[in-house]
């Protein structure tokens, strides 16, 4: 009987162990498809979002930024233009339309088309553009100018941001406890010590909040640095075909001739007060000299009659 009871117990334990293993395997097998389905759904949603964004912006699809990441994007462009004034005004209008703002602006030089000494004019603009509008803005800028250089960088500040947030929460908890201790404090020394600590906590919290706001601004608004130079001939960025080079040469020569004619006319008109009086005085002097020469011209001598003609008359 004892042997049978031992066998029955052993069989019961084996059945329980097998049942537990089967239950774990079935639960894991059911969880795996569920997780796979969630991942597949998230991938499909991300793909739809990317396609919608690319259609809205009219650009190629780019990798999706992981949710919750704090990325600071900075772009720098060196540009050339032969329409300096219209480009600057267009950029300012476009930045405002996109909800951005100009952080810094500097301009100088002389226009290549003015009568003064040639420039070239230049402009240095640092703009802050919303991160969801940056690609469309860059596309517009590059289509309206000749890009000679472009650099871009992305800084991930997720860890710094999370660390600041956790420290801020810890300080806030400590601040609440210090307030509770202050209400229960009985001695003056204890009150002074607690107040000093509260002042330190308040200073640290303000510094952390300022740093978090700075990170938020840098993440939400990408920084675009534009260095624009006025030119009449664009710098080559790629090797053009013979036909394109001929066309550009003709356009450049025609533009140079036109600019030369305009400069000559401008100089001619602006210097009228100087050369017109001189021209009038020179004309008066020449006319007076001609009149004087006519007055001094000798009269013709009388013709003497010879003897034969005199005899005939007599």
C-alpha positions as CSV (number, residue, x, y, z in Angstrom):
1,X,0.0,0.0,0.0
2,X,2.8,2.4,0.8
3,X,4.5,1.6,-2.5
4,X,1.2,2.3,-4.4
5,X,0.7,5.5,-2.5
6,X,4.2,6.7,-3.3
7,X,3.7,5.9,-6.9
8,X,0.5,7.8,-6.9
9,X,2.1,10.8,-5.3
10,X,5.0,10.7,-7.8
11,X,2.6,10.5,-10.7
12,X,0.5,13.4,-9.4
13,X,3.6,15.6,-9.0
14,X,4.7,14.7,-12.5
15,X,1.3,15.6,-13.9
16,X,1.4,18.9,-12.0
17,X,4.8,19.8,-13.4
18,X,3.8,18.9,-16.9
19,X,0.7,21.0,-16.6
20,X,2.6,24.0,-15.3
21,X,5.1,23.8,-18.2
22,X,2.4,23.4,-20.7
23,X,0.6,26.4,-19.2
24,X,3.7,28.6,-19.3
25,X,4.4,27.6,-22.9
26,X,0.8,28.3,-24.0
27,X,0.8,31.6,-22.2
28,X,4.1,32.6,-23.8
29,X,2.9,31.4,-27.2
30,X,-0.2,33.5,-26.8
31,X,1.7,36.5,-25.6
32,X,4.2,36.4,-28.4
33,X,1.6,36.8,-31.2
34,X,-0.1,39.6,-29.2
35,X,3.3,41.5,-28.9
36,X,4.0,40.8,-32.5
37,X,0.6,42.1,-33.5
38,X,1.2,45.3,-31.4
39,X,4.6,45.8,-33.0
40,X,3.2,45.2,-36.5
41,X,0.4,47.7,-35.8
42,X,2.8,50.3,-34.5
43,X,5.0,49.9,-37.5
44,X,2.0,50.3,-39.8
45,X,0.9,53.4,-38.0
46,X,4.4,54.9,-38.2
47,X,4.6,54.1,-41.9
48,X,1.3,55.8,-42.5
49,X,2.4,58.8,-40.6
50,X,5.6,59.0,-42.5
51,X,3.9,58.7,-45.9
52,X,1.3,61.4,-44.9
53,X,4.1,63.7,-43.8
54,X,6.1,63.2,-47.0
55,X,3.1,63.9,-49.1
56,X,2.3,67.0,-47.2
57,X,5.8,68.3,-47.4
58,X,6.4,67.1,-50.9
59,X,9.7,65.5,-49.9
60,X,11.2,62.1,-49.6
61,X,10.3,60.1,-46.5
62,X,12.9,60.2,-43.7
63,X,13.4,58.0,-40.6
64,X,10.9,58.5,-37.9
65,X,12.3,60.1,-34.8
66,X,11.7,57.8,-31.8
67,X,8.9,59.0,-29.5
68,X,10.2,60.8,-26.4
69,X,13.6,61.6,-27.7
70,X,14.9,65.1,-27.2
71,X,16.9,66.0,-30.4
72,X,18.4,69.4,-31.1
73,X,18.9,70.0,-34.9
74,X,21.2,72.6,-36.3
75,X,21.7,73.4,-40.0
76,X,24.2,75.8,-41.6
77,X,24.1,77.0,-45.2
78,X,26.4,79.1,-47.4
79,X,24.4,80.7,-50.2
80,X,24.9,82.8,-53.3
81,X,22.2,85.0,-54.9
82,X,22.0,87.6,-57.7
83,X,18.7,88.9,-56.2
84,X,19.8,90.0,-52.8
85,X,17.0,92.3,-51.8
86,X,14.1,90.1,-52.9
87,X,15.7,87.1,-51.3
88,X,16.2,88.8,-47.9
89,X,12.6,90.1,-47.8
90,X,11.3,86.7,-48.9
91,X,13.2,84.9,-46.2
92,X,11.8,87.2,-43.5
93,X,8.3,86.7,-44.7
94,X,8.6,83.0,-45.0
95,X,10.1,82.6,-41.5
96,X,7.1,84.5,-40.0
97,X,4.6,82.4,-42.0
98,X,6.1,79.2,-40.6
99,X,5.8,80.5,-37.0
100,X,9.6,81.0,-36.6
101,X,11.6,84.0,-35.7
102,X,15.0,85.6,-36.5
103,X,17.4,85.3,-33.6
104,X,20.3,87.3,-35.1
105,X,20.8,89.3,-38.3
106,X,23.8,91.1,-39.7
107,X,24.2,92.8,-43.2
108,X,26.9,94.8,-44.9
109,X,28.7,95.6,-48.1
110,X,27.7,97.5,-51.2
111,X,25.4,96.4,-54.0
112,X,27.2,95.1,-57.1
113,X,24.7,97.1,-59.3
114,X,25.3,100.5,-57.6
115,X,27.6,103.3,-58.8
116,X,29.6,103.1,-55.6
117,X,32.5,100.7,-55.0
118,X,31.5,97.1,-55.6
119,X,30.5,95.0,-52.7
120,X,29.7,92.2,-52.5
121,X,26.8,92.6,-50.1
122,X,26.4,89.9,-47.5
123,X,23.9,88.8,-44.9
124,X,24.3,86.6,-41.8
125,X,21.0,85.3,-40.5
126,X,20.3,82.9,-37.6
127,X,16.7,81.8,-37.7
128,X,14.7,79.5,-35.4
129,X,12.2,77.3,-37.3
130,X,9.6,74.9,-35.8
131,X,11.0,71.4,-36.1
132,X,8.0,70.2,-38.2
133,X,8.6,73.0,-40.7
134,X,12.4,72.9,-41.1
135,X,12.5,70.5,-44.1
136,X,10.1,72.6,-46.1
137,X,11.9,75.8,-45.3
138,X,15.3,74.3,-46.4
139,X,13.8,73.1,-49.6
140,X,12.5,76.7,-50.4
141,X,15.9,78.3,-49.6
142,X,17.9,75.8,-51.6
143,X,15.6,76.2,-54.7
144,X,15.9,80.1,-54.6
145,X,19.7,80.2,-54.2
146,X,23.0,78.6,-55.1
147,X,24.1,76.4,-52.2
148,X,27.9,76.3,-51.9
149,X,28.1,74.5,-48.6
150,X,25.7,72.7,-46.2
151,X,26.4,71.2,-42.8
152,X,23.9,69.6,-40.4
153,X,24.2,68.2,-36.9
154,X,21.8,66.6,-34.4
155,X,22.4,66.5,-30.6
156,X,20.5,64.0,-28.4
157,X,19.8,65.6,-25.0
158,X,17.4,62.9,-23.8
159,X,19.6,61.7,-21.0
160,X,20.4,65.2,-19.7
161,X,16.7,66.1,-19.9
162,X,15.6,63.0,-18.0
163,X,18.3,63.5,-15.4
164,X,17.2,67.1,-14.8
165,X,13.6,66.1,-14.5
166,X,14.4,63.4,-11.9
167,X,16.6,65.8,-9.9
168,X,13.8,68.4,-10.0
169,X,11.2,65.9,-8.7
170,X,13.6,64.8,-5.9
171,X,14.1,68.5,-4.9
172,X,10.3,69.1,-5.0
173,X,9.7,66.1,-2.7
174,X,12.4,67.4,-0.4
175,X,10.9,70.9,-0.5
176,X,7.5,69.5,0.7
177,X,9.2,67.7,3.6
178,X,11.1,70.7,4.6
179,X,7.9,72.7,4.7
180,X,6.4,70.0,6.9
181,X,9.4,70.2,9.2
182,X,9.2,73.9,9.3
183,X,5.6,73.8,10.6
184,X,6.7,71.4,13.4
185,X,9.9,73.2,14.3
186,X,10.1,74.5,17.8
187,X,13.5,76.1,18.2
188,X,14.8,79.2,16.3
189,X,18.0,77.4,15.1
190,X,15.9,74.7,13.5
191,X,13.7,77.3,11.7
192,X,16.8,79.1,10.4
193,X,18.4,75.9,9.2
194,X,15.3,74.8,7.4
195,X,14.8,78.2,5.8
196,X,18.3,78.2,4.5
197,X,17.8,74.8,3.0
198,X,14.5,75.9,1.4
199,X,16.4,78.9,-0.2
200,X,19.0,76.5,-1.7
201,X,16.3,74.2,-3.0
202,X,14.4,77.1,-4.6
203,X,17.5,78.4,-6.3
204,X,18.3,74.9,-7.7
205,X,14.7,74.4,-8.9
206,X,14.7,77.7,-10.7
207,X,18.0,76.9,-12.4
208,X,16.7,73.4,-13.5
209,X,13.5,74.9,-14.8
210,X,15.4,77.4,-16.8
211,X,17.6,74.7,-18.3
212,X,14.6,72.5,-19.1
213,X,12.9,75.5,-20.9
214,X,16.1,76.1,-22.9
215,X,16.1,72.4,-23.9
216,X,12.4,72.6,-24.9
217,X,13.0,75.7,-27.0
218,X,16.1,74.1,-28.8
219,X,14.2,70.9,-29.4
220,X,11.0,72.5,-30.7
221,X,12.7,75.2,-32.8
222,X,15.6,74.1,-35.0
223,X,18.5,76.5,-35.6
224,X,19.3,77.5,-39.2
225,X,22.3,79.7,-39.9
226,X,22.4,81.3,-43.3
227,X,25.4,83.1,-44.7
228,X,24.2,84.9,-48.0
229,X,26.6,86.5,-50.5
230,X,25.6,88.7,-53.5
231,X,27.2,87.6,-56.8
232,X,26.7,88.1,-60.5
233,X,28.1,84.7,-61.4
234,X,27.3,81.6,-59.4
235,X,30.1,79.4,-58.2
236,X,30.0,76.0,-59.9
237,X,28.7,73.2,-57.7
238,X,28.8,70.5,-60.4
239,X,30.2,69.9,-63.9
240,X,27.7,71.3,-66.5
241,X,27.3,70.1,-70.0
242,X,28.7,72.1,-73.0
243,X,25.3,73.5,-73.9
244,X,24.6,74.6,-70.3
245,X,28.0,76.3,-70.1
246,X,27.4,78.1,-73.4
247,X,24.0,79.3,-72.2
248,X,25.3,80.5,-68.9
249,X,28.2,82.2,-70.6
250,X,25.8,84.1,-72.9
251,X,23.6,85.1,-70.0
252,X,26.6,86.2,-67.9
253,X,28.0,88.4,-70.8
254,X,24.6,89.9,-71.5
255,X,24.2,90.6,-67.8
256,X,27.6,92.2,-67.6
257,X,26.9,94.4,-70.7
258,X,23.6,95.5,-69.2
259,X,25.2,96.3,-65.9
260,X,27.9,98.3,-67.8
261,X,25.3,100.3,-69.7
262,X,23.3,101.0,-66.6
263,X,26.4,102.1,-64.7
264,X,27.5,104.4,-67.5
265,X,24.1,106.1,-67.7
266,X,24.0,106.5,-63.9
267,X,27.5,108.1,-63.9
268,X,26.5,110.3,-66.8
269,X,23.4,111.6,-65.1
270,X,24.9,112.1,-61.7
271,X,27.9,114.1,-63.0
272,X,25.8,116.6,-65.1
273,X,26.5,119.5,-62.6
274,X,30.2,119.0,-63.3
275,X,30.6,118.5,-67.0
276,X,27.6,120.5,-68.4
277,X,28.9,124.0,-67.4
278,X,32.3,123.1,-68.8
279,X,30.7,122.0,-72.0
280,X,28.7,125.3,-72.3
281,X,31.8,127.4,-71.6
282,X,33.8,125.5,-74.2
283,X,31.0,126.0,-76.8
284,X,30.9,129.8,-76.1
285,X,34.7,130.1,-76.4
286,X,34.7,128.3,-79.7
287,X,32.0,130.4,-81.1
288,X,33.7,133.6,-80.1
289,X,37.0,132.5,-81.7
290,X,35.2,131.8,-84.9
291,X,33.6,135.3,-85.0
292,X,37.0,136.9,-84.2
293,X,38.6,135.1,-87.1
294,X,36.0,136.2,-89.5
295,X,36.4,139.9,-88.4
296,X,40.2,139.8,-88.9
297,X,40.0,138.3,-92.4
298,X,41.7,140.8,-95.0
299,X,39.6,142.4,-97.8
300,X,40.6,141.5,-101.4
301,X,43.0,144.1,-103.2
302,X,41.6,146.2,-106.1
303,X,42.5,145.0,-109.6
304,X,44.6,147.6,-111.6
305,X,43.7,148.2,-115.1
306,X,46.4,147.8,-117.7
307,X,47.4,150.4,-120.3
308,X,45.6,148.7,-123.2
309,X,42.2,148.9,-121.4
310,X,42.8,152.5,-120.5
311,X,43.6,153.5,-124.1
312,X,40.5,151.7,-125.4
313,X,38.4,153.6,-122.9
314,X,39.9,156.9,-124.0
